[in-house]
Amino acid sequence: MPASFRAGRFRKVTLPVTHIDRRTLLRSGLAATTLGILGAATGCTTAAAPPKPGTPAGGPHLIGPDSPQVAAAEAARHKTGSVVPVALAAMAGPVDLGGVVVSTWSYHGQIPGPEIRVRKGDVVQAAVGNHLPDQTTVHWHGIALRNDMDGVPMMTQPPVPAGQAFAYRFTANDPGTYWYHPHAGVQLDRGLYGPLIVEDPAEPAPYDQEWTVVLDDWIDGTGYTPGQVLTALRQGMTGMNMPSAAPSPSASGMGGMTGMTMASPSPSMGAMPGAGMAPKSPSMSGMGSSGVTPLLSGAASRLLGGDAGDVRYPYYLINGRVRTAPRTFTGRRGQRVRIRFINAGADTAFRVALGGHTMTVTHTDGFPVIPKPAAALLIGMGERYDVQVTLADGVFPLVAMAEGKNSTALAVVSTAMGTPPAPDVLPRELYRPVTTSYALKPAATSALSARQPDVTYKLRLTGGMARYDWGINGRSFDMAQPGGLRYLVRQGQRVRVIFANTTTMYHPMHIHGHTFQVVPGGPRKDTVLVLPRQQVACDFDAGNPGQWMTHCHNLYHSPEGGMMAVLGYQT
Ligand SMILES: [Cu+2]
């Protein structure tokens, strides 16, 4: 069982650190610098176009992470009075994925990182020790928290340098299934992620036990680092010299890939990310030391409306395990289980199913939905779904199929003696109608009140693989010039953000610090799949002052830039 944090039970980090707190942030001048750039934005709140950079002073007064409004919003949050201390040590080193030992970055040397579990209204006090050879931050995905704890480097805090620490402290107000991960470069595609569960003692719990199931696509330490993958992607798919031995997976069923699953890469194959060396650029043909390009072409999915991803992952994981060494969840026949699914992948949507069972979807992104039976469920990067199942008698595969990529991750559900499933088992439930967030309706407690938006912004998702120019409204976000893609809001407004996908690929769009309702009539979410040539409208009530990112949760589309923008509160 993975370690779990509760009040009074946590592992101490003994790291000599220079403590960075909000005062340090102010002293560092980052806040002032950020606001200085912020000050260059225009005061237009209703135009669909973003403010132009370089507009002279006289613009809006922006609410930065250090503004009194942020502290006031935190003070107004309901609190239980409990403070839950958590220590997270981000470190480099070997991790065993189940016979496959990779050199990678993780929290405490375990994947996923420790499960943090608090009650609604508890204060999370997380000491993050950075033992990595690179700077980092932690973002608490989905939590509507105080802005200065949101973990976006250069926007809400300075990055935490190697060898130093940062003390996060925030109230977790909304119950549900959340998770944490860095918001720095492409670190998320290593092993730096973990679940954050906020319990509601008042919520009816008609289940006997619960399991957290974290999905991931894995390449780090198998011949490429995520940094090298990003470099290869930026070189573009054009001119890529695909070896004939690695045909398109959609054409071949990726037979060569499945055969790789048993292979245990020798440690020397790894790119030694722990050594902190600058990523080595792949050769001209896009080939790395493993001899297989990390770029994937031809992956397609009807469910995703086209291109299913661009990165060729040798492994897919459930709770840090390859499918040849799956984690087993045990229960008794007739027990009711709540399963919390989290997609921590970087470039992979998963289709999940539990063989021999029908799931009932109860929540997405933390918020209740009208319960809906589902044989299979599509989960985009960053999304979470809670389901309930009543366990049958036997041994069953819990499969997460890498959508459009012809491979799977596996866990086992066991209530009796029996033969374990084959690693590549494909339960028939995967091929029944697949439930997506579009089919879900909000529970009464999740729906926003009926109200017309005060301000509407249309964010066209633009760019493509050929030039690797992912952006919003034709512009790639630049953290040094955030005013170029800042959309202004005021506290108390009903805000509508329309994501309009003009590209040929799906994008899981995430808004920080808020949950929105997909309109009309959709569920409350913080991350929503936007399929090619589709528009998705998202309404939220602006009640959490600060500067908040909205971005694609395909990690390689927005590595601190790209398909990213800011929703900026002004006074
Ligand atoms: Cu994207």
Residues whose N, C-alpha, C, O or C-beta is under 5 A from the ligand:
A	BS01	CU	Y506 H507 C552 N554 H557
